[in-house]
Amino acid sequence: MQTVALAREAQPTCIIFDLDNPRTDPLATVAALKADPATAEVPTIGYVSHVHADLIDAARRVGIGDRKSTRLNSSHIPLSRM
């Protein structure tokens, strides 16, 4: 999986997913990240519509670290500079 390979190489401090993205399979990607010892500890955040309770539950089951409503805009994302 490309994302896992990229995460192994880049060693990100966090990965943010759009859980509503119909072009990808974010839940399978998160599950693969959490199953790989090299990326298992990378924090994950998923953005999802608050009305998708089944998707929110599935995201928690595969190990998504935090869930945010898609109504939240980027000014609410805490970022630190290196």
C-alpha positions, -999 to 999 in steps of 0.1 A, spaced: 0 0 0 15 33 -11 5 53 20 21 28 44 53 29 24 53 67 23 47 68 60 76 45 67 99 67 47 86 101 58 80 92 95 52 118 99 42 131 133 5 128 124 -16 116 94 -50 132 86 -76 113 67 -109 123 49 -130 94 60 -157 104 35 -134 102 5 -151 79 -20 -120 76 -42 -99 59 -15 -104 34 13 -92 53 43 -103 26 68 -82 0 50 -53 25 50 -56 32 87 -58 -6 94 -27 -12 74 -8 16 91 -18 3 125 -8 -33 115 27 -22 105 52 -19 134 70 9 117 39 31 114 16 17 142 23 45 166 18 74 141 -13 94 154 -42 95 130 -70 119 127 -101 113 106 -125 140 93 -160 127 88 -196 140 86 -211 138 121 -241 120 106 -221 89 96 -223 70 129 -215 37 112 -184 51 96 -173 67 129 -177 33 146 -157 15 119 -130 41 121 -126 36 158 -125 -2 153 -95 1 128 -76 24 152 -82 60 140 -69 81 169 -93 110 168 -124 120 148 -133 155 138 -164 169 122 -160 180 86 -175 213 98 -143 220 116 -121 242 95 -83 243 93 -80 271 119 -89 246 145 -61 222 137 -32 226 162 0 227 142 35 230 156 66 242 137 99 224 138 
